[in-house]
């Protein structure tokens, strides 16, 4: 039984299917395959990482080379020192008092720093505040590492170099 399939001929005269090409039936299935959301895959878009820029108030002071993740919030009387970083989901809210971060401070994802009228927050140079930390009206010394999920409340003082 003969078939009417066309074969490509390479320059040496032999016939073989070009590498990397798919039969038309496979190509058609790929093009019309739908995602779980019911859209054609060709309709998919990569999210714009700047669609939610970091929110800051006019009273925020940023020193040179500060990094604010687009999904972070910094509001109120806040000073962030040179070469510090605030990562996604972090909230630094100084609506009733001041928050002061030193140089090279790292505030990681989903951490919250908040104050009330009775107490401020200070974080010393070279300190790291890990993921999901809550700091409320406390003072963190220089070169400290506050571990994941820690909660430090009003009036607490963490000495230099503490882990």
N, C-alpha and C positions, 0 to 999 in steps of 0.2 A: 504494500500500500504506500503510495507516494504522498509526501506532504508538500505544501506550498510555502514552507518557511524559507525566508531569505536568510542567507548567511553572508557575513562580511568576509571579504578576502583581504588578508594583510599583504604587505609588499612582497613577501616571499612566495605568495601564491597559495598558501594553505588557508583553510577556512576554519575559523573558530569564533566563538562569541566573544565580544570585547569584554575585558575584565572590568568588574565594577558595575556593569549595566544589569538592569533587572528586566524580566519579561514585562510586557505592557500590562498584563493582568495584575501582577504584583505591584507595579508602580501605581496603578489606579487605586488599589486597595489602600496603599499607604497614604495617598493624597486625601482620601475621603474618610480615613479613620477618625473617630471622634473621641474627645477627651471625656472624662467623667462628668464635666460640666455641660456636655452636649455640644460643644463648639468644635469646629474643625481645628486640627492642630495648627494649621496655617494662620488661624486667628489669634493664637496665643501671643502674648507680649511679655517682655521682661519688665518687672516693676521698676518704676523710677525711684531711685533711692533718695532723691531730693524732694519727694512729694510731701514729706513732713519734716521741714527743716527744724533744727533745734530752736526751741522757743526761749527767748531771753527778753528781759525787761530792760528799760532804759537805765535803770540803776545798777545794772551788773557791770563790774569792772573786770576786763579780761587782759591779762598780761600777754607778752609776746609768746607765740608758738603754743597757744592753748588749743586743744582739740575738743570740740563739742560734737558728739554724735548727732545726726539729724533727728533721732527719736528721743533725745534728752530734753529736759525742761529745767531752765535755770531762771528764777524770778526773785525779785526783791533786792535787798542790800547785800549783794554777794561780791566777793573779790576772789578771783581764781588766779593763782600765781603762775609764773613762767613755766612753760613746758608741761603743764598738767593736762589731764584728759578726763572727760566725763563720757561714759559709754551709754549705749542704747537702753532706754527705759529708765534711766536714772532721773531722779527728781531732786533738785536742790531748791528749796523754797524758804526764803527769808522774808516773809511778809510782815513779821512782827519784831524782828531783831536782826542781827547780822550773822553772816556765815563767811568765814575767811579760810580759804584753802591755800596752803603754802606752795612752794615750787616743787615740780616733779611729783605731784600728787596724782594718784590714779583712782578714780571712782568708777567701779565696774558696774556691769549691767544690773538694772532693776534695784539699785540701792536708793534709799531715800534719806535726805538730810533735811530736817525741819526744826524750826525754833518757835518759841512762844515769847511773850513779853518779858518773862523772868530770866531767860538764859539764851546765850548765843552759842555758836559752834565755831571751833577752830580746829584745823587739821594741819599738823606740822609738815615741814618739807620732807620729801621722799617717803611719804606714807602711802600705803595701799589699803583701800577700802574694797573688800571683795564683793562678790555677787550677793544680791538680796540682803544687804545690811541695812539696818535702821539706826540712824544716829539722830538723837533728839536732845538738843540743848546740852551738849557735852564737849569736852576738850580732849583731842587726840594729840599725843606728843609727836616728836620728830622721829622718822624712820620706823614707824609702827606698821604692823600688818594685822588688820582686823579681819577675821576669818569669815567664810561664807555663812550667811544667815544670822550673824551676830546682831544683837539688839543692845544698844548702849543709850541709856536714858538720862534725863535732866540731872545736872550736877555732877555726873561722873567725870573723872579725870584719868586718862590712860597715859602713863609715863613714857618717856622717850625709849624707843627700841622694843617696846612690848609687842608680843605676838599673841 
